[in-house]
Amino acid sequence: MSKGILYLIPVPLADDTLDSVLPADALTIARTLTHFVVEASKTARAHLKLFGTPHELRSLTMNELNEHTKDGELADLLAPLLAGHNVGLMSEAGCPGVADPGARLVRLAHARGVRVAPLVGPSSILLALMASGANGQKFRFNGYLPTGDGERLASIRNLEASSRKEKQAELFIETPYRNDALFAALIQHCSPGTHITVARELTGADEWVKSQTVADWRRGPKPELHKRPTVFVLSAD
């Protein structure tokens, strides 16, 4: 029996952006699928309805893979692929497998000889880097920084030193309710000449991107970040 294909299906980052961020080919493939591995079933069903799936939503096989999924449970998620079914992997927003627990299933699929097919869609990380003016040839994505004040400060200082030494951009994200605290720490503790880019609600109606030195951030108005998805880019080169 031939194995199925694991399709990595991107989803919009913001509401009412489907036609502008997802190509027709990605939508066409998504509509053919009846088996899915998703970060959250409720969100995935909403996206599939938006995609125009011809299948009854309740008829879809939908298994969750999130931060609570244990390694021993991954084999069950891979089983439909080994049985010959094509499967769609979906994140909460943007591209699956990037800052997303779905990467664990992708690795296992490769190990079991399953074809992995990434589809084109929006990545807030790459969009923020593109708009930052930072070094696009050498950069590092750091995920979420520590939440404790002391650990976060140490991480910021390490990232700034690494950016300066390696001449590379340092990217990181934060949950909406901690955005303001992270931004305040960056502006307080980074060197005046370090560039900080703030990219908020990318692709959405309220998209806002601004890149300037810490000195300029300190003098000017502060961005409104509370409850808004945000990517930060630090460049000390």
Secondary structure as the mmCIF struct_conf table of DSSP 4:
data_model
#
loop_
_struct_conf.conf_type_id
_struct_conf.id
_struct_conf.beg_label_comp_id
_struct_conf.beg_label_asym_id
_struct_conf.beg_label_seq_id
_struct_conf.end_label_comp_id
_struct_conf.end_label_asym_id
_struct_conf.end_label_seq_id
STRN STRN1 ILE A 5 ILE A 9
STRN STRN2 VAL A 11 VAL A 11
BEND BEND1 LEU A 13 ALA A 14
TURN_TY1_P TURN_TY1_P1 ASP A 15 ASP A 16
HELX_RH_AL_P HELX_RH_AL_P1 LEU A 18 VAL A 21
BEND BEND2 LEU A 22 LEU A 22
HELX_RH_AL_P HELX_RH_AL_P2 ALA A 24 THR A 32
STRN STRN3 HIS A 35 VAL A 38
BEND BEND3 GLU A 39 GLU A 39
HELX_RH_AL_P HELX_RH_AL_P3 SER A 41 PHE A 51
TURN_TY1_P TURN_TY1_P2 GLY A 52 GLY A 52
BEND BEND4 PRO A 54 HIS A 55
HELX_RH_3T_P HELX_RH_3T_P1 LEU A 57 SER A 59
BEND BEND5 LEU A 60 LEU A 60
STRN STRN4 THR A 61 GLU A 64
BEND BEND6 ASN A 66 ASN A 66
TURN_TY1_P TURN_TY1_P3 GLU A 67 HIS A 68
HELX_RH_3T_P HELX_RH_3T_P2 ASP A 71 GLU A 73
HELX_RH_AL_P HELX_RH_AL_P4 LEU A 74 LEU A 82
TURN_TY1_P TURN_TY1_P4 ALA A 83 GLY A 84
STRN STRN5 VAL A 87 MET A 90
BEND BEND7 GLU A 92 ALA A 93
STRN STRN6 GLY A 94 GLY A 94
TURN_TY1_P TURN_TY1_P5 PRO A 96 GLY A 97
BEND BEND8 VAL A 98 ASP A 100
TURN_TY1_P TURN_TY1_P6 PRO A 101 GLY A 102
HELX_RH_AL_P HELX_RH_AL_P5 ALA A 103 ALA A 111
TURN_TY1_P TURN_TY1_P7 ARG A 112 GLY A 113
STRN STRN7 ARG A 115 PRO A 118
HELX_RH_AL_P HELX_RH_AL_P6 SER A 124 SER A 132
BEND BEND9 ALA A 134 ALA A 134
BEND BEND10 GLY A 136 LYS A 138
STRN STRN8 PHE A 139 TYR A 144
HELX_LH_PP_P HELX_LH_PP_P1 LEU A 145 PRO A 146
BEND BEND11 THR A 147 GLY A 148
HELX_RH_AL_P HELX_RH_AL_P7 ASP A 149 GLU A 166
TURN_TY1_P TURN_TY1_P8 LYS A 167 LYS A 167
STRN STRN9 ALA A 169 GLU A 174
HELX_RH_3T_P HELX_RH_3T_P3 PRO A 176 ARG A 178
HELX_RH_AL_P HELX_RH_AL_P8 ASN A 179 HIS A 189
BEND BEND12 CYS A 190 CYS A 190
TURN_TY1_P TURN_TY1_P9 PRO A 192 GLY A 193
STRN STRN10 HIS A 195 ARG A 200
BEND BEND13 GLU A 201 GLU A 201
TURN_TY1_P TURN_TY1_P10 LEU A 202 THR A 203
BEND BEND14 GLY A 204 GLY A 204
TURN_TY1_P TURN_TY1_P11 ALA A 205 ASP A 206
STRN STRN11 TRP A 208 THR A 213
HELX_RH_AL_P HELX_RH_AL_P9 VAL A 214 ARG A 219
BEND BEND15 GLY A 220 GLY A 220
HELX_LH_PP_P HELX_LH_PP_P2 PRO A 221 PRO A 223
TURN_TY1_P TURN_TY1_P12 HIS A 226 LYS A 227
BEND BEND16 ARG A 228 ARG A 228
STRN STRN12 THR A 230 SER A 235
#
